[in-house]
């Protein structure tokens, strides 16, 4: 702003020189114009006469120093000026004295001071001596600008400005161009500063009349600018401020802000304009980006499938279409209303307020699950998430999002009901299983006892044959009840304990337990594992091996071979049991491990639960299982796999 004002003053001085022998009326008008400009200049300006008495103190000086012009005009710098104004830094008096003694311009880049209200500020001060027409010293003009906030940002620029001795060099580099326009058609330029070169043009291009100002206005802005200026001239205003685009000589588009003063000139063309244009391209680009960002956010706000809004002190100040649709209210019915209207009762309203704002205070965001009442009386389940726009001030607004979870909650409630029903059915099933097992075991035990007694005293071969058949069927019943009981217990287990165990050692023990059955059928068992095979398993893994070996014995022919192998497959031990029985059809294999499912094995004893027990135990160990045809001949290969303990 300091450079801007100097530049405008320079413009007026230059304009005055363009007119030779100005009339008295022109002098009066120019004096009035200068007085208005100086009085309302955006920087502080004060002046002292040759006797060091204050003769000028503009509005900006009053604002900066907190002293009215009436209190200081006519007073002497060294005798009567308030202490806080010029005693804050001893260097200030030295600056004034040096300026007066050297009759050269002096500058202080940063000067600390304290206002009457106790505010500590920094000032940029420039002192310039002025002379009468004879060249005699008349006094000093001081320019002051508060640089408290932007001092460090502008330091580099100020340093550069201070280096220049020629004021015209500064004009060429600052992004502010001074103009004097005529009110004639096309706005001929009477004066333009040297730094018009920033747009690629020269002073001569305009001051010679080769170019009019309208020639560099962007074609799309010409009509609007002409219309706005015409409307302005018809009012009693004297200051014009307008944003529009110019086109540089190279074709670049530059946004500018024109600030100009309208003066009546008399004659056929009664208006002229003195002013500046400031490059605001960066600002306009930022405004455009901001508008695009705002439009993007508003689009999301409108289109998102979640109810969104803003409240202040729990009163709606903005809502999106989805929230209105969700609750059945129009936007007009919600805006300005307290959010109590969307809660089914006072308790819910107070709970949400207490919980939500407590979480916001603690975590910055409050997420609460609650219920809301629609306009038609329907109650919906929602998740309400809220976050303040300004964390330090909740009164400035809190944004919130509402997600309708009614369907999910209904499903959850239904699932809970079904779970409770299943748990009750499981309890009844367990009770029924226990009753059936107890009630069947008692008569089965009695049958077993009586059968054994009759077998000891009966001599008739036919009767003994039937007694043996009864005994075998009774044992089958015992095995079925025990297997069913074991299977149900395994199904009720969700977690088991694991231990590091040599599973090859377990299988050897199982083979030993079946030694009599193996001997009775003349079967040869080949066990091809000499080293320990460690895995993390539960000891009841032995039941897996028992069922696999039992099946191989039952389904294999007499005098056949059963091969048991432990195969190292990297991270797993694959345990295979190969028999020489009839090959299981591919159509049966997918169901073989389901309970009560068996391949067609005529004349073979079994309950159909053995492989189902294998399946359940392997599931508890996160292991795999399966059956394949024997690649080396007749028979089947049943296999299971366990995670290996890496050494």
ABEGO torsion letter per residue (X at the ends): XAAAAAAAAAAAAAAAAABBGBBAAAAAAAAAAAAAAAAABABBBBBBBAAGBBABBBAAAAAAAGBBAAAABGBBAAAABBAAAAAABAAAAAAAAAAAAAGBBBBBABBBBBBAAGBBBBBBBBBBBBBBAAGBBAEBBBBBBBAAAAAAAAAAAAAAAAABABAAAAAAABABBBBBBBABBGGBBABBBAAAAAAGBBAAAAAAGABBAAAABBAAAAAAAAAAAAAAAABABABBBBBBBBBBAAGBBBBBBBBBBBBBAEEABABBBBBBBBBAAAAAAAAAAAAAAAAAAAAAAAABABBBBBBBGGBBABBBAAAAAAAGBBAAAABGBBAAAABABAAAAAAAAAAAAAAAAAAGBBBBBBBBBBAAGBBBBBBBBBBBABAABAAAEBBBBBBBAAAAAAAAAAAAAAAAAAAAAAAAAAAAAAAAAAAAAAAAAAAAAAAAAAAAABABAAAAAAAAAAAAAAAAAAAAAAAAAAAAAAAABABBBBBBBBAAAAAAAAAAAAAAAAAAAGBBBBBBBABBBBBBBBAAAAAAAAAAAAAAAAABBBGBBBBBBBBBAGABBBBBBBBABBBBBAAAAAAAABBGBBBBBBGBBEAGAAAAAAAAAAAAAGBBBEBBBBAAEBEBBBBBBBBBBBX
